Amino acid sequence: MDINKSTILSNSNDARVVVNFTEDDIKVYADFIPESKDGSPLSDQYINMLLEKMSIQSGHLFDNIKDAVERCNATKRPIKDVLIAKGEAPVDESPAYYELASTLRAPAKPGLSEGAKADYRAWSPFIVVKTNQILAVRHEAVAGVCGKTVHGKEVPYRTMQKKTVEAGKNTTATETNIISNVDGLFLLSGNVLNVETLLVIRGAVGYETGNINFPGDVEMQGAVNDGFKLLVGGTLTAKETLDATDVIVQGNLFVKGGMIGRGRSLVKVSGAIEARFIQGCRVACKKSISVTNDVVNSTLYTMESLVAGDKGIIMGGEVFAFNSVCAGRIGKENSAQTKIHIGNDWTITQDIENNENTLRVIEAKLEKVQVFLDMPNLSEDKLAKVRDMKIRLENELAKCVKKQEDLNKRHIADNEAYLECSGIIAPGTLIEICGIEFIVSRALTRTRLVLDKETGRVLPLPLTKK
């Protein structure tokens, strides 16, 4: 900091001031050294002579100087690094520019340390932004202002070049910032800000990607490692077999290979599903499910239809479809039973079943409570508690009964629902249409099953060529 040092001294024992100038002559610091032996203390005359000799013409800090002189003379101890003069630093000129928001820096991968537990599945290298999120902040242009040294000399300002960013795909620059126009993946290409609505994963979903949670469309070119989850706000396209742990898709699901379930994994899709095969999966789909080949030991729910095609086989597991089920073959003799339910809204059906289970539990509790109430010699305190419990259970029972009535009103059946099989339906297969069960007792070939509304029975009819 200090490159110039000067002092005035008439007697070696006199008090003195050592002056230090900064390199740019904007600031002056001083060390105040007390006298020794018979030397003279610091005085105003000495200070004035020093300032004149050092050509310190502006920016004097007389309060600092006075305080330092008084303390030095009183304590007889050195007072160091006192700012005694300060010029005016120049203000650098800079153009207007946009600065990238600090929140858009790529998150660091969690490190391993002794005793630390890092959730590598929760970490993600992708930066996802929301609509109207601020991506960059605008800084206005700054006019340059010359400075002045303590010697009164003008210090020119510099013209600074600021690193700026600019709006790109799916972004908008305003007078104050750059914002995202959509939900999507943030990408910085050079100095251009882009937001992509498609996330392409070229490798596998695993520790290099973390769980996938993306608001737009996702294209996967690799597999999904065990334990990793997919939450997709748009359409998910899988180029290979999809090993499903937990998959939630708001759009459609297109799988070039097949779907293989793991344990209690669940695939939930708000749109339609297309896959080559489905094996060991639990799938809930609001629209139709189309399978080229086999559906094996899976539980499928669809609010429209399951279409397996002439070569498609449904074997084992259970299917719930509102409109129809079409396949080339259904069930396998001497194998796990295949169950197919058509014509009912399975979401309401599940709610009804769950509510019925709750009703049975409450009724069983009420029976036990009544047994207590019928017991002789029950204390008044216990009797009061049991009566309170009975009242609470009766209130819960009334709510469940009301809920059951509401669910029954909402329950809709598709009386036109049907099942078509262009090949064989194996004996033992259970087919239910609008709540009416039909057990296949002998193999059926090229069959269409429908509900006979007059008799309330499921009828197997010959499948005519289209």
Kinemage of the C-alpha trace (Angstrom):
@kinemage 1
@onewidth
@group {chain A} dominant
@subgroup {mainchain}
@vectorlist {calphas} color= white
{ca met a 1} P 0.000 0.000 0.000
{ca asp a 2} L 2.714 2.476 0.977
{ca ile a 3} L 5.320 3.462 -1.568
{ca asn a 4} L 6.284 7.048 -0.503
{ca lys a 5} L 7.565 7.780 2.963
{ca ser a 6} L 8.658 11.235 4.141
{ca thr a 7} L 9.226 13.085 7.380
{ca ile a 8} L 10.425 16.477 8.711
{ca leu a 9} L 12.904 16.357 11.542
{ca ser a 10} L 15.087 19.180 13.018
{ca asn a 11} L 16.228 17.293 16.092
{ca ser a 12} L 16.664 13.550 16.266
{ca asn a 13} L 14.804 13.486 19.581
{ca asp a 14} L 11.834 15.550 18.378
{ca ala a 15} L 8.421 14.000 17.724
{ca arg a 16} L 7.838 13.271 14.052
{ca val a 17} L 5.281 12.094 11.516
{ca val a 18} L 6.064 9.510 8.831
{ca val a 19} L 3.799 9.992 5.792
{ca asn a 20} L 2.844 7.121 3.439
{ca phe a 21} L 1.097 7.697 0.092
{ca thr a 22} L -0.897 4.978 -1.663
{ca glu a 23} L 0.160 4.099 -5.184
{ca asp a 24} L -2.572 6.194 -6.787
{ca asp a 25} L -2.047 9.174 -4.407
{ca ile a 26} L -5.705 8.991 -3.437
{ca lys a 27} L -5.042 8.282 0.260
{ca val a 28} L -2.373 9.357 2.741
{ca tyr a 29} L -1.636 7.461 5.944
{ca ala a 30} L 0.670 8.624 8.708
{ca asp a 31} L 2.528 7.230 11.736
{ca phe a 32} L 2.754 9.674 14.662
{ca ile a 33} L 5.999 9.065 16.663
{ca pro a 34} L 6.386 10.789 20.100
{ca glu a 35} L 9.511 12.685 21.162
{ca ser a 36} L 12.309 11.129 23.269
{ca lys a 37} L 14.418 12.592 26.061
{ca asp a 38} L 14.528 16.395 25.663
{ca gly a 39} L 12.860 16.458 22.234
{ca ser a 40} L 9.886 18.634 21.288
{ca pro a 41} L 6.314 17.245 21.048
{ca leu a 42} L 4.141 17.473 17.931
{ca ser a 43} L 2.712 20.944 17.160
{ca asp a 44} L 0.304 22.576 14.717
{ca gln a 45} L 3.227 24.402 13.095
{ca tyr a 46} L 4.999 21.118 12.485
{ca ile a 47} L 1.873 19.555 10.980
{ca asn a 48} L 1.264 22.531 8.648
{ca met a 49} L 4.895 22.455 7.460
{ca leu a 50} L 4.599 18.706 6.821
{ca leu a 51} L 1.409 19.039 4.768
{ca glu a 52} L 2.949 21.842 2.708
{ca lys a 53} L 6.187 19.955 2.092
{ca met a 54} L 4.302 16.806 0.994
{ca ser a 55} L 2.100 18.929 -1.325
{ca ile a 56} L -1.067 17.576 0.276
{ca gln a 57} L -3.466 20.136 -1.108
{ca ser a 58} L -6.922 18.542 -0.792
{ca gly a 59} L -8.893 15.988 1.135
{ca his a 60} L -7.381 16.895 4.522
{ca leu a 61} L -8.863 14.976 7.458
{ca phe a 62} L -8.038 17.479 10.192
{ca asp a 63} L -10.115 15.733 12.855
{ca asn a 64} L -8.083 12.553 12.398
{ca ile a 65} L -4.824 14.523 12.519
{ca lys a 66} L -5.826 16.464 15.654
{ca asp a 67} L -6.925 13.310 17.483
{ca ala a 68} L -3.695 11.478 16.599
{ca val a 69} L -1.481 14.432 17.698
{ca glu a 70} L -3.287 14.737 21.044
{ca arg a 71} L -3.071 11.000 21.772
{ca cys a 72} L 0.574 10.782 20.737
{ca asn a 73} L 1.581 13.762 22.923
{ca ala a 74} L -0.488 12.514 25.867
{ca thr a 75} L 0.466 8.814 25.873
{ca lys a 76} L 4.038 9.177 24.483
{ca arg a 77} L 3.259 6.134 22.347
{ca pro a 78} L 3.286 5.794 18.555
{ca ile a 79} L -0.077 6.139 16.782
{ca lys a 80} L 0.113 4.271 13.460
{ca asp a 81} L -1.797 4.004 10.177
{ca val a 82} L -3.908 7.138 10.614
{ca leu a 83} L -5.717 8.294 7.469
{ca ile a 84} L -4.858 12.014 7.263
{ca ala a 85} L -5.998 12.865 3.717
{ca lys a 86} L -8.286 11.340 1.134
{ca gly a 87} L -8.745 12.391 -2.485
{ca glu a 88} L -11.585 11.434 -4.804
{ca ala a 89} L -11.442 8.058 -6.524
{ca pro a 90} L -12.613 8.064 -10.154
{ca val a 91} L -15.920 6.428 -11.072
{ca asp a 92} L -15.382 4.028 -13.951
{ca glu a 93} L -17.675 4.252 -16.955
{ca ser a 94} L -19.637 1.099 -17.819
{ca pro a 95} L -22.411 0.304 -20.324
{ca ala a 96} L -25.779 -1.202 -19.384
{ca tyr a 97} L -25.622 -5.002 -19.074
{ca tyr a 98} L -27.544 -8.066 -17.892
{ca glu a 99} L -26.026 -10.178 -15.106
{ca leu a 100} L -26.932 -13.867 -14.783
{ca ala a 101} L -29.001 -14.633 -11.673
{ca ser a 102} L -26.931 -16.366 -8.983
{ca thr a 103} L -29.628 -19.044 -8.548
{ca leu a 104} L -28.879 -20.400 -12.039
{ca arg a 105} L -25.444 -21.759 -11.269
{ca ala a 106} L -25.247 -25.550 -11.634
{ca pro a 107} L -25.701 -27.265 -8.258
{ca ala a 108} L -22.583 -28.965 -6.908
{ca lys a 109} L -22.703 -32.720 -6.548
{ca pro a 110} L -22.745 -33.689 -2.847
{ca gly a 111} L -19.349 -34.791 -1.621
{ca leu a 112} L -18.470 -37.682 0.614
{ca ser a 113} L -17.224 -36.888 4.101
{ca glu a 114} L -16.821 -39.053 7.148
{ca gly a 115} L -20.165 -39.631 8.826
{ca ala a 116} L -22.075 -37.631 6.183
{ca lys a 117} L -25.123 -39.017 4.389
{ca ala a 118} L -25.705 -37.699 0.877
{ca asp a 119} L -28.863 -38.452 -1.106
{ca tyr a 120} L -27.423 -38.838 -4.602
{ca arg a 121} L -30.860 -39.603 -6.031
{ca ala a 122} L -32.149 -36.184 -4.985
{ca trp a 123} L -29.219 -34.364 -6.639
{ca ser a 124} L -29.623 -33.281 -10.249
{ca pro a 125} L -27.266 -31.588 -12.722
{ca phe a 126} L -30.211 -29.987 -14.533
{ca ile a 127} L -31.410 -26.464 -13.791
{ca val a 128} L -35.198 -26.264 -14.122
{ca val a 129} L -36.888 -22.860 -14.259
{ca lys a 130} L -40.499 -21.725 -14.032
{ca thr a 131} L -42.534 -19.388 -16.194
{ca asn a 132} L -41.743 -15.709 -15.411
{ca gln a 133} L -38.696 -16.688 -13.362
{ca ile a 134} L -35.942 -14.052 -13.439
{ca leu a 135} L -32.904 -15.365 -15.323
{ca ala a 136} L -30.805 -12.189 -15.385
{ca val a 137} L -30.925 -8.710 -13.835
{ca arg a 138} L -30.250 -5.514 -15.785
{ca his a 139} L -27.676 -3.024 -14.497
{ca glu a 140} L -27.999 0.494 -15.877
{ca ala a 141} L -25.129 2.314 -17.605
{ca val a 142} L -22.785 4.287 -15.335
{ca ala a 143} L -21.271 7.586 -16.504
{ca gly a 144} L -17.553 8.018 -15.848
{ca val a 145} L -16.372 10.658 -13.350
{ca cys a 146} L -12.744 11.813 -13.003
{ca gly a 147} L -11.112 11.597 -9.609
{ca lys a 148} L -8.579 13.833 -7.806
{ca thr a 149} L -5.399 12.961 -5.915
{ca val a 150} L -4.458 14.568 -2.588
{ca his a 151} L -2.067 16.714 -4.654
{ca gly a 152} L -5.037 18.140 -6.593
{ca lys a 153} L -4.190 16.280 -9.792
{ca glu a 154} L -7.065 14.934 -11.909
{ca val a 155} L -7.328 11.144 -12.187
{ca pro a 156} L -9.015 9.977 -15.414
{ca tyr a 157} L -11.715 7.322 -15.264
{ca arg a 158} L -11.606 4.010 -17.136
{ca thr a 159} L -14.171 2.585 -19.529
{ca met a 160} L -15.119 -0.887 -18.299
{ca gln a 161} L -16.396 -3.715 -20.482
{ca lys a 162} L -18.984 -5.754 -18.542
{ca lys a 163} L -19.748 -9.380 -19.306
{ca thr a 164} L -23.375 -9.453 -20.367
{ca val a 165} L -25.943 -12.096 -21.292
{ca glu a 166} L -28.830 -11.845 -23.711
{ca ala a 167} L -32.273 -13.373 -24.197
{ca gly a 168} L -32.565 -16.477 -26.371
{ca lys a 169} L -35.117 -19.231 -26.932
{ca asn a 170} L -38.267 -19.009 -24.784
{ca thr a 171} L -36.972 -15.953 -22.885
{ca thr a 172} L -37.808 -12.235 -22.929
{ca ala a 173} L -35.647 -9.209 -22.108
{ca thr a 174} L -37.399 -6.355 -20.288
{ca glu a 175} L -36.165 -2.994 -18.990
{ca thr a 176} L -35.265 -4.602 -15.660
{ca asn a 177} L -34.457 -8.274 -16.295
{ca ile a 178} L -34.610 -11.336 -18.551
{ca ile a 179} L -37.402 -13.781 -17.725
{ca ser a 180} L -38.411 -17.271 -18.813
{ca asn a 181} L -41.532 -17.572 -20.969
{ca val a 182} L -42.103 -21.249 -20.111
{ca asp a 183} L -41.360 -23.949 -17.575
{ca gly a 184} L -38.319 -25.848 -18.761
{ca leu a 185} L -34.605 -26.611 -18.777
{ca phe a 186} L -32.273 -23.625 -18.446
{ca leu a 187} L -29.262 -23.669 -20.774
{ca leu a 188} L -26.514 -21.063 -21.181
{ca ser a 189} L -25.026 -21.170 -24.680
{ca gly a 190} L -22.108 -18.745 -24.718
{ca asn a 191} L -23.799 -15.610 -23.414
{ca val a 192} L -27.301 -16.520 -24.671
{ca leu a 193} L -29.988 -17.667 -22.209
{ca asn a 194} L -32.264 -20.434 -23.494
{ca val a 195} L -35.092 -22.432 -21.924
{ca glu a 196} L -35.864 -25.797 -23.510
{ca thr a 197} L -39.202 -27.555 -23.045
{ca leu a 198} L -37.594 -30.900 -23.978
{ca leu a 199} L -35.092 -32.669 -21.726
{ca val a 200} L -32.973 -35.242 -23.564
{ca ile a 201} L -31.176 -37.795 -21.371
{ca arg a 202} L -28.590 -39.479 -23.571
{ca gly a 203} L -27.418 -42.027 -21.019
{ca ala a 204} L -29.082 -43.923 -18.207
{ca val a 205} L -31.054 -42.338 -15.388
{ca gly a 206} L -28.820 -42.945 -12.391
{ca tyr a 207} L -26.328 -41.248 -10.112
{ca glu a 208} L -25.130 -38.982 -12.935
{ca thr a 209} L -28.626 -37.529 -13.380
{ca gly a 210} L -30.388 -38.101 -10.075
{ca asn a 211} L -34.165 -38.441 -9.991
{ca ile a 212} L -35.836 -36.757 -12.970
{ca asn a 213} L -38.315 -34.008 -12.103
{ca phe a 214} L -39.046 -31.981 -15.225
{ca pro a 215} L -42.096 -29.856 -16.173
{ca gly a 216} L -41.885 -30.451 -19.937
{ca asp a 217} L -41.266 -33.386 -22.302
{ca val a 218} L -38.510 -35.906 -21.572
{ca glu a 219} L -36.707 -38.167 -24.041
{ca met a 220} L -34.718 -41.014 -22.478
{ca gln a 221} L -32.142 -42.794 -24.599
{ca gly a 222} L -30.973 -45.120 -21.818
{ca ala a 223} L -32.368 -47.253 -19.033
{ca val a 224} L -33.540 -46.291 -15.537
{ca asn a 225} L -31.386 -47.642 -12.723
{ca asp a 226} L -33.049 -49.241 -9.723
{ca gly a 227} L -34.509 -46.836 -7.177
{ca phe a 228} L -34.609 -43.713 -9.372
{ca lys a 229} L -37.877 -41.842 -9.916
{ca leu a 230} L -39.347 -40.031 -12.920
{ca leu a 231} L -41.761 -37.093 -12.604
{ca val a 232} L -42.550 -35.665 -16.042
{ca gly a 233} L -44.892 -32.735 -16.676
{ca gly a 234} L -45.210 -33.436 -20.412
{ca thr a 235} L -44.717 -36.543 -22.561
{ca leu a 236} L -42.125 -39.191 -21.696
{ca thr a 237} L -40.499 -41.075 -24.572
{ca ala a 238} L -38.241 -44.014 -23.662
{ca lys a 239} L -36.005 -45.388 -26.419
{ca glu a 240} L -35.215 -48.568 -24.468
{ca thr a 241} L -36.991 -50.814 -21.970
{ca leu a 242} L -38.363 -48.793 -19.061
{ca asp a 243} L -37.489 -50.314 -15.681
{ca ala a 244} L -40.138 -48.604 -13.612
{ca thr a 245} L -39.597 -47.775 -9.956
{ca asp a 246} L -41.885 -44.754 -9.621
{ca val a 247} L -43.016 -43.020 -12.798
{ca ile a 248} L -45.534 -40.158 -12.937
{ca val a 249} L -46.278 -38.631 -16.355
{ca gln a 250} L -48.717 -35.768 -16.937
{ca gly a 251} L -48.747 -36.273 -20.720
{ca asn a 252} L -48.370 -39.455 -22.781
{ca leu a 253} L -45.920 -42.310 -22.239
{ca phe a 254} L -44.270 -43.852 -25.317
{ca val a 255} L -41.928 -46.797 -24.700
{ca lys a 256} L -40.083 -48.168 -27.735
{ca gly a 257} L -39.153 -51.229 -25.706
{ca gly a 258} L -41.262 -52.622 -22.881
{ca met a 259} L -42.095 -51.771 -19.283
{ca ile a 260} L -40.772 -53.891 -16.422
{ca gly a 261} L -41.984 -53.236 -12.899
{ca arg a 262} L -39.939 -53.465 -9.718
{ca gly a 263} L -41.613 -54.461 -6.471
{ca arg a 264} L -44.414 -52.112 -5.475
{ca ser a 265} L -43.532 -49.617 -8.208
{ca leu a 266} L -46.357 -47.611 -9.777
{ca val a 267} L -46.631 -45.957 -13.191
{ca lys a 268} L -49.227 -43.153 -13.325
{ca val a 269} L -49.994 -41.524 -16.677
{ca ser a 270} L -52.535 -38.769 -17.342
{ca gly a 271} L -52.433 -39.331 -21.109
{ca ala a 272} L -52.132 -42.510 -23.177
{ca ile a 273} L -49.549 -45.315 -23.075
{ca glu a 274} L -47.861 -47.120 -25.960
{ca ala a 275} L -45.383 -49.936 -25.224
{ca arg a 276} L -44.078 -53.135 -26.779
{ca phe a 277} L -44.817 -55.179 -23.633
{ca ile a 278} L -45.705 -54.712 -19.954
{ca gln a 279} L -44.382 -57.097 -17.349
{ca gly a 280} L -44.814 -57.086 -13.578
{ca cys a 281} L -46.116 -53.509 -13.506
{ca arg a 282} L -48.817 -51.581 -11.705
{ca val a 283} L -50.088 -48.997 -14.188
{ca ala a 284} L -52.809 -46.362 -13.819
{ca cys a 285} L -53.716 -44.514 -17.025
{ca lys a 286} L -56.483 -42.014 -17.763
{ca lys a 287} L -56.524 -42.727 -21.512
{ca ser a 288} L -55.971 -45.895 -23.550
{ca ile a 289} L -53.116 -48.376 -23.180
{ca ser a 290} L -51.740 -49.888 -26.409
{ca val a 291} L -49.411 -52.899 -26.201
{ca thr a 292} L -47.844 -54.585 -29.236
{ca asn a 293} L -46.982 -57.881 -27.569
{ca asp a 294} L -47.596 -59.228 -24.062
{ca val a 295} L -49.113 -58.025 -20.789
{ca val a 296} L -47.748 -60.415 -18.149
{ca asn a 297} L -48.528 -60.537 -14.411
{ca ser a 298} L -49.420 -56.843 -14.325
{ca thr a 299} L -52.218 -54.785 -12.831
{ca leu a 300} L -53.489 -52.204 -15.307
{ca tyr a 301} L -56.062 -49.454 -14.817
{ca thr a 302} L -57.367 -47.390 -17.726
{ca met a 303} L -60.294 -45.007 -18.026
{ca glu a 304} L -60.573 -45.933 -21.722
{ca ser a 305} L -59.363 -49.168 -23.365
{ca leu a 306} L -56.575 -51.724 -23.319
{ca val a 307} L -55.582 -52.701 -26.867
{ca ala a 308} L -53.089 -55.537 -27.181
{ca gly a 309} L -53.723 -56.259 -30.845
{ca asp a 310} L -53.970 -59.608 -32.688
{ca lys a 311} L -50.514 -60.672 -31.483
{ca gly a 312} L -50.929 -59.369 -27.978
{ca ile a 313} L -51.286 -61.728 -25.008
{ca ile a 314} L -52.760 -60.880 -21.588
{ca met a 315} L -51.545 -63.462 -19.103
{ca gly a 316} L -51.911 -63.362 -15.320
{ca gly a 317} L -52.564 -60.216 -13.348
{ca glu a 318} L -55.649 -58.018 -13.465
{ca val a 319} L -57.004 -55.446 -15.894
{ca phe a 320} L -59.512 -52.675 -15.141
{ca ala a 321} L -60.778 -50.865 -18.267
{ca phe a 322} L -63.802 -48.592 -18.645
{ca asn a 323} L -64.563 -49.122 -22.356
{ca ser a 324} L -63.002 -52.273 -23.773
{ca val a 325} L -60.187 -54.826 -23.848
{ca cys a 326} L -58.838 -56.268 -27.096
{ca ala a 327} L -56.148 -58.952 -27.379
{ca gly a 328} L -54.946 -61.857 -29.468
{ca arg a 329} L -54.939 -64.250 -26.517
{ca ile a 330} L -56.108 -64.042 -22.891
{ca gly a 331} L -55.017 -66.250 -20.007
{ca lys a 332} L -53.092 -69.511 -19.891
{ca glu a 333} L -54.412 -72.876 -18.778
{ca asn a 334} L -52.923 -74.265 -15.541
{ca ser a 335} L -51.367 -70.867 -14.817
{ca ala a 336} L -52.170 -67.907 -12.568
{ca gln a 337} L -55.710 -66.677 -13.140
{ca thr a 338} L -56.203 -63.708 -15.442
{ca lys a 339} L -58.884 -61.237 -14.311
{ca ile a 340} L -60.432 -58.609 -16.557
{ca his a 341} L -62.939 -55.996 -15.373
{ca ile a 342} L -64.670 -53.787 -17.934
{ca gly a 343} L -67.432 -51.194 -17.876
{ca asn a 344} L -66.960 -49.593 -14.442
{ca asp a 345} L -65.126 -46.452 -13.357
{ca trp a 346} L -62.354 -48.145 -11.401
{ca thr a 347} L -61.507 -44.960 -9.485
{ca ile a 348} L -65.032 -44.890 -8.003
{ca thr a 349} L -64.987 -48.672 -7.563
{ca gln a 350} L -61.816 -48.438 -5.478
{ca asp a 351} L -63.304 -45.651 -3.363
{ca ile a 352} L -66.435 -47.744 -2.802
{ca glu a 353} L -64.376 -50.784 -1.762
{ca asn a 354} L -62.233 -48.723 0.603
{ca asn a 355} L -65.308 -47.115 2.138
{ca glu a 356} L -66.973 -50.526 2.546
{ca asn a 357} L -63.899 -51.774 4.402
{ca thr a 358} L -64.078 -48.743 6.685
{ca leu a 359} L -67.767 -49.432 7.313
{ca arg a 360} L -67.025 -53.027 8.313
{ca val a 361} L -64.313 -51.913 10.747
{ca ile a 362} L -66.624 -49.345 12.400
{ca glu a 363} L -69.470 -51.858 12.671
{ca ala a 364} L -67.129 -54.383 14.331
{ca lys a 365} L -66.003 -51.754 16.837
{ca leu a 366} L -69.621 -50.864 17.611
{ca glu a 367} L -70.371 -54.523 18.339
{ca lys a 368} L -67.506 -54.648 20.849
{ca val a 369} L -68.682 -51.403 22.453
{ca gln a 370} L -72.176 -52.847 22.853
{ca val a 371} L -70.710 -55.901 24.603
{ca phe a 372} L -69.068 -53.578 27.148
{ca leu a 373} L -72.317 -51.662 27.661
{ca asp a 374} L -74.160 -54.920 28.389
{ca met a 375} L -71.647 -55.921 31.071
{ca pro a 376} L -73.033 -55.834 34.655
{ca asn a 377} L -71.402 -53.848 37.472
{ca leu a 378} L -69.615 -51.455 35.081
{ca ser a 379} L -68.404 -48.348 36.947
{ca glu a 380} L -70.017 -45.020 36.096
{ca asp a 381} L -66.665 -43.643 34.916
{ca lys a 382} L -66.048 -46.507 32.474
{ca leu a 383} L -69.689 -46.500 31.412
{ca ala a 384} L -69.440 -42.802 30.476
{ca lys a 385} L -66.257 -43.401 28.436
{ca val a 386} L -67.820 -46.344 26.560
{ca arg a 387} L -70.945 -44.315 25.779
{ca asp a 388} L -68.796 -41.445 24.432
{ca met a 389} L -66.940 -43.937 22.240
{ca lys a 390} L -70.229 -45.317 20.941
{ca ile a 391} L -71.415 -41.831 19.994
{ca arg a 392} L -68.167 -41.118 18.129
{ca leu a 393} L -68.359 -44.415 16.236
{ca glu a 394} L -72.011 -43.843 15.337
{ca asn a 395} L -71.092 -40.417 13.936
{ca glu a 396} L -68.270 -41.951 11.878
{ca leu a 397} L -70.642 -44.664 10.644
{ca ala a 398} L -73.190 -42.052 9.542
{ca lys a 399} L -70.480 -40.194 7.579
{ca cys a 400} L -69.388 -43.408 5.865
{ca val a 401} L -72.965 -44.293 4.946
{ca lys a 402} L -73.452 -40.808 3.466
{ca lys a 403} L -70.185 -41.141 1.543
{ca gln a 404} L -71.293 -44.534 0.192
{ca glu a 405} L -74.536 -43.016 -1.070
{ca asp a 406} L -72.615 -40.219 -2.815
{ca leu a 407} L -70.185 -42.690 -4.392
{ca asn a 408} L -73.013 -44.858 -5.662
{ca lys a 409} L -74.596 -41.799 -7.313
{ca arg a 410} L -71.284 -40.956 -9.013
{ca his a 411} L -70.678 -44.519 -10.133
{ca ile a 412} L -71.069 -44.730 -13.909
{ca ala a 413} L -71.155 -47.925 -15.950
{ca asp a 414} L -70.484 -48.309 -19.671
{ca asn a 415} L -73.209 -50.716 -20.764
{ca glu a 416} L -71.623 -50.872 -24.221
{ca ala a 417} L -68.318 -52.165 -22.805
{ca tyr a 418} L -66.906 -55.297 -24.430
{ca leu a 419} L -63.991 -57.697 -24.645
{ca glu a 420} L -62.624 -58.993 -27.959
{ca cys a 421} L -60.147 -61.824 -28.379
{ca ser a 422} L -59.018 -62.839 -31.872
{ca gly a 423} L -57.374 -65.999 -30.497
{ca ile a 424} L -58.041 -68.178 -27.432
{ca ile a 425} L -59.422 -67.229 -24.023
{ca ala a 426} L -58.078 -69.855 -21.611
{ca pro a 427} L -60.352 -71.701 -19.157
{ca gly a 428} L -60.394 -70.188 -15.672
{ca thr a 429} L -60.194 -66.612 -16.928
{ca leu a 430} L -62.474 -64.233 -15.021
{ca ile a 431} L -64.236 -61.591 -17.098
{ca glu a 432} L -66.456 -58.996 -15.432
{ca ile a 433} L -68.568 -56.507 -17.384
{ca cys a 434} L -70.419 -53.797 -15.435
{ca gly a 435} L -70.106 -55.840 -12.254
{ca ile a 436} L -71.415 -59.090 -13.809
{ca glu a 437} L -68.883 -61.926 -13.617
{ca phe a 438} L -68.254 -64.576 -16.249
{ca ile a 439} L -65.837 -67.452 -15.615
{ca val a 440} L -64.539 -69.105 -18.789
{ca ser a 441} L -65.221 -72.809 -18.259
{ca arg a 442} L -63.863 -74.027 -21.593
{ca ala a 443} L -61.528 -72.440 -24.109
{ca leu a 444} L -63.183 -69.793 -26.252
{ca thr a 445} L -61.883 -68.957 -29.724
{ca arg a 446} L -62.426 -65.721 -31.623
{ca thr a 447} L -64.915 -64.362 -29.118
{ca arg a 448} L -66.574 -61.064 -28.310
{ca leu a 449} L -68.066 -60.790 -24.802
{ca val a 450} L -70.756 -58.199 -24.078
{ca leu a 451} L -73.390 -57.482 -21.440
{ca asp a 452} L -76.921 -58.586 -22.307
{ca lys a 453} L -78.921 -55.746 -20.775
{ca glu a 454} L -82.202 -57.696 -20.775
{ca thr a 455} L -80.951 -60.787 -18.899
{ca gly a 456} L -78.124 -59.072 -16.991
{ca arg a 457} L -75.683 -61.753 -18.147
{ca val a 458} L -72.340 -61.664 -19.932
{ca leu a 459} L -72.691 -63.291 -23.363
{ca pro a 460} L -69.868 -64.780 -25.435
{ca leu a 461} L -70.512 -64.118 -29.146
{ca pro a 462} L -68.605 -65.143 -32.260
{ca leu a 463} L -66.101 -62.520 -33.329
{ca thr a 464} L -66.929 -61.504 -36.881
{ca lys a 465} L -64.250 -60.362 -39.294
{ca lys a 466} L -63.958 -56.621 -39.674
